[in-house]
Amino acid sequence: MNVVHILGRIGKIDSRSFENGNMTTLSVATDESYKKDGQRIEKTEWHNIVFNGKLADVISKYFDKGDLIRLSGKLRTRSWEKDGQKHFQTEILANDFEFLPNGKKSNDKQPVVNNSSDDNNDDDDDDLPF
């Protein structure tokens, strides 16, 4: 099963339009801390996220750098060749997200929940995975 759940803060946002629809990419930072030899270690991991179609439109319209987001999707690794060298990138293809209150950052945005797998969204929050 290829399922990923991320809760973190948005870094950069980039939106693009193509003939077959829109795409928005994000970087999302997740933090973890642990103790090693009595010292507290904090680590930030950056994740590349891709939203397509209607989700891309909502993300680019309502989300900003620093916003807290919870999302789910699946891992995908792309590869390409440039100047004779093979490159790889692992990213998360997002299919669901939730806008969360930002805590430290004051913001008057309202929460947004969108499930792309349900095109006939009946606004029934009882079956949300979060």
C-alpha positions in Angstrom: 0.0 0.0 0.0 1.5 3.4 -1.0 0.0 5.9 1.5 1.7 9.0 3.0 0.4 11.4 5.6 2.2 14.7 6.3 1.6 17.4 8.8 3.8 20.4 8.4 4.4 24.0 7.3 4.5 25.2 3.7 7.8 26.5 2.4 7.5 27.6 -1.2 4.5 27.4 -3.5 4.7 27.2 -7.3 1.7 27.1 -9.6 1.6 26.3 -13.3 -1.0 26.0 -16.0 -0.9 23.4 -18.7 -3.3 22.5 -21.6 -4.6 19.5 -19.6 -5.0 21.4 -16.2 -3.2 23.1 -13.4 -0.4 21.9 -11.1 0.8 23.4 -7.8 3.9 22.2 -6.1 4.8 22.8 -2.5 7.7 22.2 -0.2 6.4 21.1 3.3 8.6 21.0 6.4 8.1 18.5 9.1 10.0 18.6 12.4 11.0 15.9 14.8 13.1 16.1 18.0 14.8 13.4 20.0 17.5 13.1 22.7 20.9 11.8 21.9 23.6 11.6 24.6 21.4 13.8 26.8 21.1 16.5 24.2 17.9 17.4 22.5 18.3 17.1 18.7 15.8 18.9 16.4 15.6 17.9 12.7 13.6 19.4 9.9 12.7 17.2 6.8 11.5 18.9 3.6 9.0 17.1 1.4 8.1 17.9 -2.3 4.3 17.8 -2.8 2.4 17.9 -6.1 -1.3 18.9 -6.4 -3.1 18.6 -9.7 -6.5 19.8 -11.1 -9.0 21.4 -8.7 -6.8 20.7 -5.7 -4.0 22.7 -7.3 -6.4 25.6 -7.8 -7.5 25.6 -4.1 -4.0 25.3 -2.8 -2.7 28.2 -4.9 -5.6 30.4 -4.0 -5.9 29.9 -0.2 -2.5 28.7 1.1 0.7 30.8 1.8 4.2 30.2 2.9 4.2 29.3 6.7 0.6 27.9 6.7 0.1 24.6 8.5 -1.3 21.8 6.3 -2.2 18.2 6.8 -2.2 16.1 3.6 -2.2 12.6 2.3 -1.2 11.1 -1.0 1.2 8.6 -2.4 5.0 8.5 -3.1 6.3 8.8 -6.6 9.8 8.8 -7.8 10.6 10.5 -11.1 13.8 10.3 -13.1 15.2 12.3 -16.0 18.5 12.7 -17.7 20.3 16.0 -18.0 23.8 16.6 -19.4 24.4 12.8 -19.5 23.6 12.5 -15.8 20.5 10.6 -14.4 18.6 12.5 -11.8 15.9 11.3 -9.4 13.3 13.1 -7.3 10.8 11.5 -4.8 7.6 13.5 -4.3 4.2 13.1 -2.8 1.2 13.2 -5.2 -1.4 14.7 -2.9 -5.0 13.6 -3.1 -6.4 15.0 0.1 -5.6 17.9 2.4 -6.9 19.9 5.4 -6.1 23.5 6.2 -5.3 23.9 9.9 -5.1 26.9 12.3 -1.6 28.2 12.3 -1.0 28.7 16.0 1.7 31.3 16.1 0.8 32.9 12.9 -2.4 35.1 13.0 -4.6 34.5 10.1 -8.3 34.9 9.4 -8.6 32.1 6.8 -11.3 29.5 7.3 -10.5 25.8 7.3 -10.7 24.1 3.9 -11.1 20.4 3.5 -11.1 18.8 0.0 -11.2 15.1 -1.0 -10.3 14.8 -4.6 -11.2 11.1 -4.7 -14.9 12.2 -4.2 -15.9 14.3 -7.2 -19.5 14.4 -6.0 -18.5 15.9 -2.6 -21.6 15.9 -0.4 -19.9 17.8 2.4 -20.3 14.9 4.8 -17.4 15.2 7.2 -18.1 11.9 9.0 -15.9 9.9 6.6 -12.8 12.2 6.6 -9.6 10.4 7.4 -8.3 13.1 9.8 
